[in-house]
Amino acid sequence: MALPYMLKHRGFPGRLPGTDFQFTLRRANKKGATPLVARERYKDRRPADKRADVGFMAALWNTFGEEPFERGNLDAGRLSWLFGREVKPATDPFDPADYEALLVIDRKVAERSFPEVFEDGDEFGFENADEWDGDGWEE
């Protein structure tokens, strides 16, 4: 059985540097994309989880800005922490279980939630993301 089509965002960081917090998938799921769901972020989340949210938002903003982008190989679990607030559907109708679904960053909400992403320079270790050539990834 052929895997569903899934755009690979070349140059997008695969994980938060120095951690195991995954940002991207290596290959499409043969059963289809995991549906995006809006997950509630509670104030008592671990600092490492909060840092992963900030790092993922920074990677999204540095890569896509305010332009709509295809979900592609972006991790559904990580996207779900932002979905419905900082990251919203760019089309109507929207299929939350489609790798080709278009998303967009709501800058006003994202700036309120993650001001450090918009006021500071790149402090997440993504400076060489454009030079990444994908070695080690399975096609």
N, C-alpha and C positions, 0 to 999 in steps of 0.2 A: 504494500500500500504506500503510495506516495505521500510525503508530508505536505501539509498545507503551505501555501506561500507565506513567507514571513520576511519582510524587509529587515536586513541587518544594518543598523546604524553604525557604519564604520567611523571610528574615531570617538564614539561615545564610550566613556569609561565603563568597564565591565563590573566594577565594584568600587566601594569607597576605599581609597588607598589605605593600606595597613590594616584592613578588616576583612571579614568574610561577608559583609553586607552586599549582596548581589544586586546589580542594576540591570543586567542584560541576560538574555538566554542564549545558549549556544545553538540550539536548533528548535524548530517548531515541534509542538506536541502533536503526535499522530492522532490524538482524540480531538484536536482543535484547541483554540486559545482559551486559557482560563478567563472566565468573565471578570471584568473590573467591577468592584463594589466599593462604595464609599465606606471606609473604615473610620470609626471615631478615634480621634487622638485625645487621650486623657492626659491631664497634667502630671500624673504620677508615672509616666513612661520613663524607662531607663535613659540616662544621658546618652548612652551609645546609640539607642534607637532614634533619639532626637537629632543627634549628629548625622546619622544616616539620612534622615529626612532632609536636613539642610544640605548635605552633600548632593543628594539626588536632585533637589530643586536647583542647586547651583549648576549641575551638569545639564539639566533640561534647559535652563535659561541661557547658559553659555552656548549651547548647541542650536536651540530653536528660537530663542527670543519670543516675540509675540506672534510669530507665524504659526499657522496650523501645521501639525506634524502627524505622520503615520505612527501608530502604536508599534508596529513591527516587533523587534526583539526586546523591547523594554519590559522588564519584569512586572508581571501583573500584581504581585504582592506589594512591591514597592510603589507602583503607581496608585494602588488602591488607598494608600495612606494619604494621597493628595487629591484623589479623584472626587469630583463633586464640589470642591472648594477651589484650590489653586489650579488644578488641571480639570478642564471641562470638555464635554463633547463639542466638536467643531461643526458637526452636522446634525440635522434632524431629518429622518430618524437616525438613531445611533445604535449600533450593535456592540454591546460591551464584551462580546465573545468573538470579536473579529480582529485578526492581526492587522487588517488594512483600515481599521477605524481611525478617523481623524480626531485629534485632540488639540487643544490650545490652552496656553497658560493665561489665566486671568491675572494680569499684572497687579491690579489694585489689591486683590485678596492675597496674592503671593507676597507682595511687599509688606503687608501687615503681619503675615505669618512668619516670614523669613527675611526681616529687614537686612540682616548681615549679608545676604546674597546680593542685594542691590546696592549696598553702600560701600562694601569692601572690594578689594581686588580678588583675584583667584587664590584662595588659601586652602584649597582642598586637594592639591597635588595633581590637578588635571592639566597642568601647563603643557605637557607633551602629548595630549590626547590626539592632536591633529597629526602627529608623526607616527602614531600607532599603525602598524601594517597588518594586524590580524594574525600574525604567526601564532600557531598553537591552537587555532580554532578549527574545528571540524566543519566541513561544508555540508 
